[in-house]
Amino acid sequence: MERKEILTALNGIFSVVLNKENLQLDESMSTDDIDNWDSLTNMTIISEIERLWGVHFKLRDIIRMKNIGDMIDTILAKSQQ
């Protein structure tokens, strides 16, 4: 699995959860850059990621994810376990 594939899938998840059709994520984006990405929508996003990739995040994993790039790194690490 490549970073670009994960980014594309994340873009789909974020678009649906945040109801933003034209959203284009990049690895440097964080909650400060995306309207409506708050703690509640973050938990929905995390749940969708876990379902799609069949992984489980611990609380410390979630806390360490500061931007989309960190999220991709965590997905890659968890999916290789």
Protein Blocks (a to p, Z undefined) as FASTA:
>chain_A
ZZklmmmmmmmmmmmmnopaklccdfkbcfklpghiafklmmmmmmmmmmmnopacdfkl
mmmmmbfklmmmmmmmmmmZZ
